[in-house]
Amino acid sequence: MVHSQTLDKSQSFDLKKHIPLLAVLLSGAFITILNQTLLATALPPIMKDLKISESTVQWLQSIFMLVNGIMIPITAFLIGKFTTRSLFLTAMGTFAMGTLIAAVSPDFTFLLIGRMLQGAGAGIMMPLLQTILFLIFPVSQRGKAMGMFGLIIAFAPAIGPSLSGYLVDHYPWRSVFYVVLPIAIVIIVAAYFLLKNVTEQTNPKMDYLSIVLSTFGFGGLLYGFSVAGNVGWLSPNVLISLVIGAVTLYLFITRQLKLEEPILEFRVFKYSIFSLATALGMIVFASMIATTVILPLFMQNLLGFNALHSGLMLLPGAIVMGVMNPVTGALFDKYGARWLLRIGFAILTVTTFFFANLSQDTTFTYLATLNAIRMLGIAMVMMPSTTLGLNQLPNRLISHGTAMNNTFRQISGAIGTAVLVTITITAASGGSVAGAIHGVNVAFIVAGSVAAFGFLLSFAIRDKKPIH
């Protein structure tokens, strides 16, 4: 259960007092998430300018996600070791330095180093922000807080592809980084003056072996699943990285359970509602990420739409999700998670099965409308499930809960994408467009079945009202 000191704050909580702090934190989250989606449309001109292959240029995306995924699990340790201000400024400083190196990079190696630094800064940012939100807000208003966070998560990826498309069409590809850099610098300056220390320093011991095991464990799994969809599950690269990831992750977990001060506290899973809510969040996140990969491929490769149109098709859904996140947050605070999760998963399941009926005659309007309704369902699940799970943890475990939640979400996104892309390819028949579309439909049948499982799982949530 949550500490009583958190509950006592609900009487005297003053949101206005925290607005400057929240503005800085949410801006930092926004720019790091925006940055993830900015590069997608810039990859072709980077290939041409730096004279590199498609498989090489993809590393700019892979390395960001990989470093991001490696940093997230150790943020609970970093939050205990350093003050809020120093950790936020270090994360944003690392991100800004990476952006600058990427912008002026003379060759691919420097560009890759820039992306690694960006990924490291962004990886710290997300769990840190969630931890701070949960420590600032009383339990009765955490749904609202996570709704604001969800607004940022939804809108940043929605703007990214359109903004980068415009920049790349009118300016050199480096403009993608030059646009981000001044914003990052402004956020650093604002944070220096406005950010207060919120998290408690427990000064945990540095266990270097745990850091190494975490890096190879989570990094191996993320890399293996990320490339499996492109090179095949039986590729030596995939098999070796998955085996190394699984073995070292097992060693990492067993070591954490023996340590007095673990880097990442796996005992958060003793809280059954946290475990269940994390599982529901993984299902919905994998479902969302995989669709944003499969639908644009379907539109561009099989229906003949261009990249801009496939980006615009996803835009209404992102807007719906952005608008709905604060609404679902307020509903969570008032009524709890139970019915939000059930209705959300019901919408997600039905709309995903509707996507399993695509053909060469499928229209842009059909795809955009159905995806928007689907994102409504996702909005009803994503932030409420996260808030529900973290609400069960005492304050001392919230940083571990947010790190765990973000880590498992990253892994589920990578697995979901890899599995559905593989199904799309292997289920395609005859080498024709119709055969390829059949592969897409089969992938959505599998995704719908997973969503249906999430719907059934949501009935294990018993809360009748939020915890006060």
C-alpha positions as CSV (number, residue, x, y, z in Angstrom):
1,M,0.0,0.0,0.0
2,V,1.0,3.6,-0.4
3,H,2.7,5.5,2.5
4,S,0.4,7.6,4.6
5,Q,2.6,10.6,4.0
6,T,1.5,10.6,0.4
7,L,-2.1,10.4,1.4
8,D,-1.8,13.3,3.8
9,K,-0.7,15.6,1.0
10,S,-4.0,15.3,-0.9
11,Q,-5.6,17.8,1.5
12,S,-3.1,20.6,0.9
13,F,-1.9,19.8,-2.7
14,D,-1.5,22.9,-4.8
15,L,-1.0,22.3,-8.5
16,K,-0.2,25.9,-9.3
17,K,3.0,25.7,-7.1
18,H,4.2,22.8,-9.3
19,I,3.4,24.2,-12.8
20,P,7.0,25.5,-13.6
21,L,8.5,22.2,-12.5
22,L,5.9,20.2,-14.5
23,A,6.5,22.4,-17.6
24,V,10.2,21.7,-17.5
25,L,9.7,17.9,-17.0
26,L,7.1,17.5,-19.6
27,S,9.0,19.6,-22.1
28,G,12.1,17.3,-21.6
29,A,9.9,14.2,-22.1
30,F,8.3,15.8,-25.2
31,I,11.6,16.6,-27.0
32,T,13.2,13.2,-26.3
33,I,10.1,11.3,-27.5
34,L,9.7,13.6,-30.6
35,N,13.4,12.9,-31.4
36,Q,12.7,9.2,-31.7
37,T,10.2,9.6,-34.6
38,L,12.0,12.5,-36.3
39,L,14.7,10.4,-38.0
40,A,12.4,8.0,-39.9
41,T,11.9,10.1,-43.0
42,A,15.4,11.5,-42.9
43,L,17.1,8.0,-43.4
44,P,17.0,8.0,-47.2
45,P,18.8,11.4,-47.6
46,I,21.3,10.3,-44.9
47,M,22.0,7.1,-46.9
48,K,22.6,9.2,-50.1
49,D,24.7,11.9,-48.4
50,L,26.9,9.5,-46.4
51,K,27.0,6.8,-49.1
52,I,25.8,4.0,-46.8
53,S,23.5,1.0,-47.3
54,E,20.0,0.6,-46.0
55,S,21.1,-2.0,-43.4
56,T,23.8,0.3,-42.1
57,V,21.5,3.4,-41.8
58,Q,19.0,1.4,-39.8
59,W,21.5,1.3,-37.0
60,L,20.7,4.9,-36.3
61,Q,17.3,3.8,-35.2
62,S,18.4,0.5,-33.6
63,I,21.2,2.0,-31.6
64,F,18.9,4.7,-30.1
65,M,16.4,2.1,-29.0
66,L,19.1,-0.3,-27.7
67,V,20.9,2.3,-25.6
68,N,17.5,3.7,-24.4
69,G,16.5,0.2,-23.4
70,I,19.8,-0.4,-21.6
71,M,19.6,2.8,-19.6
72,I,16.0,2.5,-18.4
73,P,16.6,-0.5,-16.0
74,I,19.4,1.3,-14.2
75,T,17.5,4.6,-13.7
76,A,16.1,3.3,-10.4
77,F,19.7,3.0,-9.1
78,L,20.6,6.5,-10.6
79,I,17.5,8.1,-9.0
80,G,18.6,6.7,-5.6
81,K,22.2,7.8,-6.2
82,F,21.8,11.4,-7.5
83,T,19.5,14.4,-6.8
84,T,16.6,15.1,-9.1
85,R,18.2,18.2,-10.5
86,S,21.6,16.7,-11.2
87,L,20.1,13.6,-12.9
88,F,17.7,15.6,-15.0
89,L,20.4,18.1,-16.1
90,T,22.8,15.2,-16.8
91,A,20.2,13.4,-18.9
92,M,19.2,16.5,-20.9
93,G,22.9,17.5,-21.2
94,T,23.8,14.1,-22.6
95,F,20.8,14.3,-25.0
96,A,21.8,17.8,-26.1
97,M,25.4,16.8,-26.6
98,G,24.4,13.8,-28.7
99,T,22.1,16.1,-30.8
100,L,25.0,18.5,-31.4
101,I,27.4,15.7,-32.4
102,A,24.7,14.2,-34.8
103,A,24.1,17.7,-36.3
104,V,27.8,18.4,-37.2
105,S,28.9,14.8,-37.7
106,P,31.3,14.5,-40.6
107,D,30.7,10.8,-41.1
108,F,28.4,7.9,-40.1
109,T,30.5,6.9,-37.0
110,F,30.0,10.3,-35.4
111,L,26.4,10.3,-36.3
112,L,26.0,6.9,-34.6
113,I,27.8,8.2,-31.4
114,G,25.4,11.2,-31.4
115,R,22.4,8.8,-31.5
116,M,23.9,6.7,-28.7
117,L,24.2,9.8,-26.4
118,Q,20.6,10.8,-27.4
119,G,19.4,7.3,-26.5
120,A,21.2,7.4,-23.1
121,G,19.7,10.8,-22.1
122,A,16.2,9.8,-23.3
123,G,16.4,6.4,-21.5
124,I,16.9,8.2,-18.1
125,M,14.2,10.8,-18.8
126,M,11.0,8.7,-19.0
127,P,11.3,6.7,-15.7
128,L,12.6,9.9,-13.9
129,L,9.6,11.9,-15.0
130,Q,7.1,9.2,-14.0
131,T,8.8,8.8,-10.6
132,I,8.7,12.6,-9.9
133,L,5.0,12.8,-11.0
134,F,4.1,10.0,-8.5
135,L,6.1,11.7,-5.7
136,I,4.6,15.2,-6.3
137,F,0.9,14.2,-6.8
138,P,-1.3,12.6,-4.1
139,V,-2.9,9.3,-5.0
140,S,-6.2,10.9,-5.7
141,Q,-4.7,13.0,-8.5
142,R,-2.2,10.6,-10.1
143,G,-4.5,9.7,-12.9
144,K,-4.6,13.3,-14.0
145,A,-0.8,13.6,-13.7
146,M,-0.3,10.5,-15.9
147,G,-3.0,11.8,-18.3
148,M,-0.7,14.9,-18.9
149,F,2.2,12.6,-19.4
150,G,0.1,10.5,-21.9
151,L,-0.7,13.6,-23.8
152,I,3.0,14.2,-24.4
153,I,3.6,10.5,-25.3
154,A,0.8,10.7,-27.9
155,F,1.4,14.0,-29.6
156,A,5.2,13.9,-29.9
157,P,5.2,10.8,-32.2
158,A,2.2,12.3,-34.1
159,I,4.1,15.5,-35.0
160,G,7.5,13.7,-35.6
161,P,7.0,12.2,-39.0
162,S,5.2,15.2,-40.5
163,L,7.8,17.7,-39.1
164,S,10.8,15.6,-40.3
165,G,9.1,15.1,-43.7
166,Y,8.8,18.9,-44.1
167,L,12.3,19.5,-42.9
168,V,13.9,16.9,-45.2
169,D,11.9,18.2,-48.2
170,H,13.0,21.8,-47.7
171,Y,16.4,21.6,-45.9
172,P,19.4,19.2,-45.5
173,W,18.8,16.2,-43.2
174,R,20.9,17.8,-40.5
175,S,18.1,20.3,-39.9
176,V,16.3,17.5,-38.0
177,F,18.9,17.8,-35.3
178,Y,19.3,21.6,-35.5
179,V,15.6,22.0,-34.7
180,V,15.8,19.9,-31.6
181,L,19.1,21.3,-30.2
182,P,18.0,24.9,-29.2
183,I,14.8,23.5,-27.6
184,A,17.0,21.0,-25.6
185,I,19.3,23.9,-24.5
186,V,16.3,26.1,-23.4
187,I,15.0,23.2,-21.3
188,I,18.4,22.7,-19.6
189,V,18.5,26.5,-18.7
190,A,14.9,26.4,-17.4
191,A,15.6,23.2,-15.4
192,Y,18.7,24.8,-13.8
193,F,16.5,27.6,-12.4
194,L,13.2,25.9,-11.8
195,L,13.8,22.3,-11.0
196,K,13.7,21.3,-7.3
197,N,14.9,18.1,-5.7
198,V,12.0,15.7,-5.3
199,T,13.4,12.2,-5.2
200,E,15.1,10.9,-2.0
201,Q,18.8,9.9,-2.1
202,T,19.2,6.5,-0.7
203,N,22.8,6.3,-1.9
204,P,22.8,2.6,-3.1
205,K,26.1,0.8,-3.6
206,M,27.3,0.5,-7.2
207,D,27.4,-3.1,-8.2
208,Y,29.3,-3.2,-11.5
209,L,28.5,-6.8,-12.3
210,S,24.8,-6.0,-12.1
211,I,25.2,-3.1,-14.5
212,V,27.1,-5.4,-17.0
213,L,24.5,-8.2,-16.6
214,S,21.6,-5.7,-17.1
215,T,23.2,-4.2,-20.2
216,F,23.8,-7.6,-21.9
217,G,20.5,-9.1,-20.6
218,F,18.1,-6.3,-21.7
219,G,20.3,-5.2,-24.6
220,G,20.6,-8.7,-26.0
221,L,16.8,-9.3,-25.9
222,L,16.0,-5.9,-27.4
223,Y,18.5,-6.3,-30.2
224,G,17.5,-9.9,-31.0
225,F,13.8,-9.0,-31.2
226,S,14.4,-5.8,-33.0
227,V,16.3,-7.4,-35.9
228,A,14.3,-10.7,-36.0
229,G,11.5,-9.2,-38.1
230,N,14.0,-8.2,-40.8
231,V,16.6,-10.9,-40.9
232,G,14.5,-13.9,-39.7
233,W,14.4,-15.7,-36.3
234,L,16.9,-18.4,-37.3
235,S,19.6,-15.8,-38.2
236,P,22.8,-16.4,-36.1
237,N,22.7,-12.7,-35.0
238,V,19.2,-13.1,-33.6
239,L,19.8,-16.5,-32.0
240,I,23.1,-15.5,-30.4
241,S,21.8,-12.2,-29.0
242,L,18.5,-13.8,-27.7
243,V,20.5,-16.6,-25.9
244,I,23.0,-14.2,-24.4
245,G,20.2,-11.9,-23.4
246,A,18.1,-14.6,-21.8
247,V,21.1,-16.2,-19.9
248,T,22.5,-12.9,-18.6
249,L,19.0,-11.6,-17.7
250,Y,18.5,-14.7,-15.6
251,L,21.8,-14.1,-13.9
252,F,20.9,-10.5,-13.4
253,I,17.5,-11.3,-11.8
254,T,19.0,-14.0,-9.4
255,R,21.7,-11.6,-8.4
256,Q,19.3,-8.7,-7.7
257,L,17.2,-11.0,-5.4
258,K,20.3,-11.8,-3.3
259,L,21.7,-8.2,-3.0
260,E,20.7,-6.1,0.0
261,E,20.7,-3.0,-2.3
262,P,19.7,-4.3,-5.8
263,I,20.2,-2.1,-8.9
264,L,16.6,-3.0,-9.9
265,E,14.1,-4.3,-7.3
266,F,12.3,-7.3,-8.8
267,R,10.3,-7.7,-5.6
268,V,7.9,-5.1,-7.0
269,F,6.3,-8.1,-8.7
270,K,5.2,-9.4,-5.3
271,Y,2.5,-6.7,-5.5
272,S,0.0,-8.7,-7.6
273,I,-1.9,-5.7,-9.0
274,F,1.4,-4.1,-10.2
275,S,2.3,-7.4,-12.0
276,L,-1.1,-7.6,-13.6
277,A,-1.2,-4.0,-14.6
278,T,2.3,-4.3,-16.1
279,A,1.2,-7.3,-18.2
280,L,-1.9,-5.4,-19.5
281,G,0.4,-2.4,-20.3
282,M,2.8,-4.7,-22.2
283,I,-0.1,-6.1,-24.3
284,V,-1.5,-2.7,-25.2
285,F,1.9,-1.1,-26.0
286,A,3.0,-4.0,-28.2
287,S,-0.4,-3.7,-30.0
288,M,0.1,0.0,-30.6
289,I,3.7,-0.1,-31.7
290,A,3.2,-3.0,-34.0
291,T,0.3,-1.3,-35.8
292,T,2.3,1.8,-36.4
293,V,4.9,-0.4,-38.3
294,I,2.5,-2.7,-40.2
295,L,-0.1,-0.2,-41.4
296,P,2.3,2.2,-43.1
297,L,4.1,-0.7,-44.8
298,F,0.7,-2.1,-46.0
299,M,-0.3,1.4,-47.3
300,Q,3.1,2.1,-49.1
301,N,4.0,-1.3,-50.4
302,L,0.6,-2.8,-51.2
303,L,-1.8,0.1,-51.8
304,G,0.6,2.6,-53.4
305,F,0.3,5.5,-50.9
306,N,3.3,7.7,-50.2
307,A,5.1,8.1,-46.9
308,L,3.3,11.4,-46.2
309,H,-0.2,9.8,-46.6
310,S,0.7,6.8,-44.4
311,G,1.8,9.3,-41.7
312,L,-1.4,11.3,-42.1
313,M,-3.4,8.1,-41.7
314,L,-2.0,7.6,-38.2
315,L,-2.5,11.3,-37.3
316,P,-6.2,11.2,-36.3
317,G,-5.5,8.2,-34.0
318,A,-2.6,10.0,-32.3
319,I,-4.8,13.1,-31.8
320,V,-7.6,11.0,-30.3
321,M,-5.1,9.4,-28.0
322,G,-3.6,12.7,-27.0
323,V,-7.0,14.3,-26.2
324,M,-8.3,11.2,-24.4
325,N,-5.3,10.6,-22.1
326,P,-6.1,13.5,-19.7
327,V,-9.8,12.5,-19.9
328,T,-9.1,8.9,-19.0
329,G,-6.7,10.1,-16.3
330,A,-9.6,12.1,-14.7
331,L,-12.0,9.1,-15.1
332,F,-9.4,6.9,-13.4
333,D,-9.1,9.3,-10.4
334,K,-12.9,9.3,-10.1
335,Y,-13.9,5.7,-10.8
336,G,-10.8,3.6,-10.7
337,A,-9.3,1.4,-13.5
338,R,-11.6,-1.6,-13.7
339,W,-14.2,-0.4,-16.3
340,L,-11.7,1.7,-18.2
341,L,-9.5,-1.3,-18.8
342,R,-12.4,-3.6,-19.8
343,I,-14.1,-1.1,-22.2
344,G,-10.6,-0.1,-23.6
345,F,-9.6,-3.7,-24.3
346,A,-13.1,-4.5,-25.8
347,I,-12.6,-1.6,-28.3
348,L,-9.0,-2.6,-29.0
349,T,-10.1,-6.3,-29.7
350,V,-13.0,-5.5,-32.0
351,T,-11.1,-2.9,-34.0
352,T,-8.0,-5.1,-34.4
353,F,-10.2,-7.9,-35.8
354,F,-11.7,-5.3,-38.2
355,F,-8.2,-4.7,-39.5
356,A,-8.0,-8.4,-40.4
357,N,-10.3,-7.8,-43.3
358,L,-8.0,-5.6,-45.5
359,S,-8.0,-5.7,-49.3
360,Q,-6.7,-3.8,-52.3
361,D,-9.9,-1.8,-52.2
362,T,-9.4,-0.6,-48.6
363,T,-9.7,3.2,-48.5
364,F,-7.6,5.8,-46.7
365,T,-10.7,6.9,-44.8
366,Y,-11.5,3.4,-43.5
367,L,-7.9,2.9,-42.2
368,A,-7.7,6.4,-40.6
369,T,-11.2,6.1,-38.9
370,L,-10.7,2.6,-37.7
371,N,-7.2,3.4,-36.3
372,A,-8.6,6.5,-34.5
373,I,-11.3,4.3,-32.8
374,R,-8.6,1.7,-31.9
375,M,-6.5,4.4,-30.4
376,L,-9.4,5.5,-28.2
377,G,-9.4,2.0,-26.7
378,I,-5.6,2.1,-26.3
379,A,-5.9,5.5,-24.4
380,M,-8.4,3.9,-22.0
381,V,-5.8,1.2,-21.1
382,M,-2.3,2.6,-21.4
383,M,-2.0,5.3,-18.7
384,P,-4.7,3.9,-16.4
385,S,-2.9,0.5,-16.2
386,T,0.4,2.2,-15.5
387,T,-1.1,4.4,-12.8
388,L,-3.0,1.5,-11.2
389,G,0.1,-0.6,-11.0
390,L,2.4,2.1,-9.6
391,N,-0.3,3.2,-7.1
392,Q,0.1,-0.2,-5.3
393,L,3.8,0.5,-4.5
394,P,5.2,2.3,-1.5
395,N,7.2,5.5,-2.2
396,R,10.5,3.7,-1.8
397,L,9.7,1.3,-4.6
398,I,8.2,3.8,-7.1
399,S,11.5,4.5,-8.9
400,H,12.0,0.7,-9.3
401,G,8.3,0.3,-10.5
402,T,8.6,3.0,-13.2
403,A,12.0,1.6,-14.4
404,M,10.4,-1.9,-14.5
405,N,7.3,-0.7,-16.2
406,N,9.2,1.2,-18.9
407,T,11.7,-1.6,-19.5
408,F,9.0,-4.3,-20.0
409,R,7.1,-1.9,-22.3
410,Q,10.2,-1.5,-24.4
411,I,10.7,-5.3,-24.6
412,S,7.0,-5.9,-25.4
413,G,7.1,-3.3,-28.2
414,A,10.2,-4.9,-29.8
415,I,8.7,-8.4,-29.4
416,G,5.3,-7.3,-30.8
417,T,6.8,-5.7,-33.8
418,A,9.2,-8.6,-34.6
419,V,6.5,-11.2,-34.2
420,L,3.8,-9.5,-36.3
421,V,6.3,-8.5,-39.0
422,T,7.5,-12.1,-39.2
423,I,3.9,-13.4,-39.4
424,T,3.1,-10.8,-42.1
425,I,6.0,-12.1,-44.2
426,T,5.6,-15.9,-43.6
427,A,1.8,-15.9,-44.0
428,A,2.0,-14.0,-47.4
429,S,1.2,-16.5,-50.2
430,G,2.0,-16.7,-53.9
431,G,4.2,-13.6,-54.2
432,S,1.2,-11.5,-55.3
433,V,-0.2,-8.3,-53.8
434,A,-3.3,-10.2,-52.7
435,G,-1.0,-12.9,-51.1
436,A,0.9,-10.2,-49.2
437,I,-2.3,-8.6,-48.0
438,H,-3.4,-12.0,-46.7
439,G,-0.2,-12.0,-44.6
440,V,-1.2,-8.6,-43.1
441,N,-4.6,-9.9,-42.3
442,V,-3.2,-13.0,-40.5
443,A,-1.0,-10.7,-38.4
444,F,-4.0,-8.7,-37.3
445,I,-5.9,-11.9,-36.4
446,V,-3.0,-12.8,-34.1
447,A,-2.9,-9.2,-32.7
448,G,-6.7,-9.4,-32.1
449,S,-6.3,-12.7,-30.3
450,V,-3.7,-11.1,-28.0
451,A,-6.0,-8.1,-27.4
452,A,-8.8,-10.6,-26.5
453,F,-6.5,-12.2,-24.0
454,G,-5.9,-8.8,-22.5
455,F,-9.6,-8.2,-22.3
456,L,-10.1,-11.5,-20.3
457,L,-7.1,-10.6,-18.1
458,S,-8.7,-7.2,-17.3
459,F,-11.5,-9.0,-15.4
460,A,-8.9,-9.9,-12.7
461,I,-8.9,-6.2,-11.8
462,R,-11.3,-5.8,-8.8
463,D,-11.0,-2.2,-7.8
464,K,-14.3,-0.5,-7.2
465,K,-12.9,2.9,-6.5
466,P,-9.4,4.5,-6.5
467,I,-7.2,4.0,-3.4
468,H,-7.4,6.9,-1.0
